Amino acid sequence: MLTNYDAKAVAEVMGIAFLRDSKAAGAGDFVVLRDTGRPASGSERTLAASPALIEKAVERGLPRQALRHVAESLAGGDKAKASSLEFGVVPKTTLERRAQNLSPQESERTERVARLFVHARRALGSEAEARAFMTAPHPALEGRSPVDAARTDLGTRRVEQVLNALEYGLAL
C-alpha cells in the first residue's frame, strides 16, 4: 500500500472517474476511464478510485483531457498559465498530435504532477497555497518549480521531500 496516496483526490485533480461496463462482465478486470463531467449510463457502475486503477489507467494512457484538467487546477483559472503548464508536461507539438489518449510516459508525468498537487494541498492547507508552491521557484530545487522538477522521478522525490519537511516540520 502506498502511504499517503489519496487516489480519490488524484483522480479528482485529473478529472477522471473509473467505470465498469456491465457488458464487459466476465472479461476480467476491464476498466473504462471517463471525464467526470459525463453522467454514467445505466449499464455502467462507478468504481472507487484506487492506486491500482490509477496505475492501470496510466499504463493504458490517460485521456488527453486529464492533462488539461491538471493544468487548469494548477493555474486557478488563468488560461495562458494552464497552457504553459500543460506544455511543460508534454511538449506542444506532441500534445497537438494527441487526439484521445496520452502515452504511458506522458500519463505518468501527468499523474506525478496531480499527486504532488494533492500532497501540496495536504501539506500547506489550502489550494491557493498549493498552487503557489507548485508553480514558484524553490531554493531546495535549485530555483526550479516543483512542476518543472516533476519531469523526472528523481525530481519528484525531491519535491516530495520538501513537502514532507513542510508537512511534518522537518529540516530541509
C-alpha positions as CSV (number, residue, x, y, z in Angstrom):
1,M,0.0,0.0,0.0
2,L,1.3,3.4,-0.9
3,T,1.5,5.7,2.2
4,N,-0.4,9.0,2.0
5,Y,-1.6,8.3,-1.6
6,D,-5.0,9.8,-1.9
7,A,-6.3,8.0,-5.1
8,K,-9.6,9.7,-4.9
9,A,-8.1,13.2,-4.8
10,V,-5.5,12.4,-7.5
11,A,-8.3,11.1,-9.8
12,E,-10.3,14.3,-9.0
13,V,-7.4,16.6,-9.9
14,M,-7.0,14.7,-13.2
15,G,-10.8,14.9,-13.8
16,I,-11.3,11.2,-14.3
17,A,-13.5,8.5,-12.8
18,F,-13.5,4.8,-13.2
19,L,-16.3,2.7,-14.6
20,R,-17.0,-0.9,-15.0
21,D,-19.2,-1.6,-18.0
22,S,-21.7,-4.3,-17.3
23,K,-21.3,-5.6,-20.9
24,A,-17.7,-6.3,-20.0
25,A,-18.6,-8.5,-17.1
26,G,-16.7,-11.7,-17.2
27,A,-14.0,-10.1,-19.3
28,G,-11.8,-9.8,-16.2
29,D,-10.7,-6.5,-14.8
30,F,-11.8,-4.2,-17.7
31,V,-11.9,-0.6,-16.5
32,V,-13.0,2.3,-18.6
33,L,-12.0,5.9,-18.0
34,R,-14.3,8.8,-18.4
35,D,-14.4,12.5,-17.9
36,T,-16.2,13.1,-14.6
37,G,-18.5,15.6,-16.3
38,R,-20.3,12.9,-18.2
39,P,-23.0,11.0,-16.3
40,A,-22.8,7.3,-16.2
41,S,-25.3,5.3,-18.2
42,G,-27.5,2.6,-16.6
43,S,-25.1,-0.1,-17.8
44,E,-22.1,1.4,-16.1
45,R,-21.0,1.2,-12.5
46,T,-18.7,3.7,-10.9
47,L,-15.7,2.2,-9.2
48,A,-13.9,3.8,-6.3
49,A,-10.5,5.3,-7.3
50,S,-7.6,3.2,-6.1
51,P,-3.8,3.2,-6.6
52,A,-4.2,0.0,-8.7
53,L,-6.9,1.6,-11.0
54,I,-4.8,4.7,-11.5
55,E,-1.7,2.6,-12.3
56,K,-3.7,0.7,-14.9
57,A,-5.0,3.9,-16.4
58,V,-1.5,5.3,-16.6
59,E,-0.3,2.1,-18.3
60,R,-3.1,2.3,-20.9
61,G,-2.7,6.1,-21.3
62,L,-4.8,8.7,-19.6
63,P,-7.4,10.7,-21.6
64,R,-5.8,13.8,-23.1
65,Q,-8.3,15.9,-21.1
66,A,-6.7,14.7,-17.9
67,L,-3.6,16.8,-18.5
68,R,-5.7,19.8,-19.3
69,H,-7.7,19.3,-16.1
70,V,-4.5,19.1,-14.0
71,A,-3.1,22.2,-15.7
72,E,-6.3,24.2,-15.1
73,S,-6.3,23.1,-11.4
74,L,-2.8,24.4,-11.0
75,A,-3.4,27.6,-12.9
76,G,-6.5,28.6,-11.0
77,G,-8.4,30.0,-13.9
78,D,-5.5,31.6,-15.8
79,K,-5.8,30.1,-19.3
80,A,-2.4,31.2,-20.5
81,K,-0.7,29.7,-17.4
82,A,-2.7,26.5,-17.9
83,S,-1.4,26.1,-21.4
84,S,2.1,26.8,-20.3
85,L,1.8,24.2,-17.5
86,E,0.4,21.7,-20.0
87,F,3.2,22.2,-22.4
88,G,5.7,21.9,-19.6
89,V,4.5,18.3,-19.0
90,V,4.0,17.4,-22.7
91,P,5.6,19.5,-25.4
92,K,3.2,21.5,-27.6
93,T,3.9,19.7,-30.9
94,T,3.5,16.3,-29.3
95,L,0.3,17.3,-27.4
96,E,-1.3,18.6,-30.6
97,R,-0.9,15.1,-32.1
98,R,-2.8,13.5,-29.1
99,A,-6.4,13.2,-30.1
100,Q,-7.6,10.7,-27.5
101,N,-5.0,9.4,-25.0
102,L,-1.6,10.4,-23.8
103,S,1.2,7.9,-24.0
104,P,2.1,5.9,-20.8
105,Q,5.1,8.2,-20.2
106,E,3.1,11.3,-20.6
107,S,0.4,9.8,-18.4
108,E,2.9,9.1,-15.8
109,R,4.2,12.7,-15.8
110,T,0.5,13.9,-15.6
111,E,-0.2,11.6,-12.6
112,R,3.0,12.8,-10.9
113,V,2.0,16.5,-11.1
114,A,-1.5,15.7,-9.9
115,R,-0.1,13.6,-7.0
116,L,2.3,16.4,-6.0
117,F,-0.5,18.9,-6.1
118,V,-2.6,16.8,-3.8
119,H,0.4,16.4,-1.5
120,A,1.0,20.2,-1.5
121,R,-2.7,20.8,-0.6
122,R,-2.4,18.5,2.3
123,A,0.9,19.9,3.5
124,L,0.2,23.6,3.0
125,G,-3.5,23.5,4.0
126,S,-5.1,25.3,1.0
127,E,-5.5,25.0,-2.7
128,A,-4.2,28.6,-3.3
129,E,-1.0,27.9,-1.3
130,A,-0.5,24.6,-3.1
131,R,-0.9,26.4,-6.5
132,A,1.7,29.0,-5.5
133,F,4.1,26.3,-4.2
134,M,3.8,24.1,-7.3
135,T,4.5,27.0,-9.8
136,A,7.1,29.1,-8.0
137,P,10.8,28.5,-8.0
138,H,12.0,26.8,-4.8
139,P,15.6,27.1,-3.4
140,A,15.7,23.4,-2.3
141,L,15.1,22.6,-6.0
142,E,17.9,24.8,-7.3
143,G,15.4,27.5,-8.2
144,R,13.2,25.2,-10.3
145,S,9.4,25.0,-9.7
146,P,8.0,21.7,-8.4
147,V,6.1,21.3,-11.7
148,D,9.5,21.5,-13.6
149,A,11.2,19.2,-11.1
150,A,8.4,16.6,-11.6
151,R,9.6,15.9,-15.2
152,T,11.7,13.1,-13.7
153,D,11.2,10.6,-10.9
154,L,14.2,11.9,-9.0
155,G,12.9,15.4,-9.2
156,T,9.5,14.3,-8.0
157,R,11.2,12.6,-5.0
158,R,13.0,15.8,-4.1
159,V,9.7,17.7,-4.3
160,E,8.1,15.1,-2.0
161,Q,11.0,15.6,0.5
162,V,10.3,19.3,0.6
163,L,6.6,18.7,1.1
164,N,7.2,16.1,3.8
165,A,9.5,18.6,5.6
166,L,6.8,21.3,5.4
167,E,4.0,18.9,6.4
168,Y,5.9,17.4,9.4
169,G,8.0,20.3,10.4
170,L,11.3,18.7,9.4
171,A,14.5,20.5,8.4
172,L,15.4,20.5,4.7
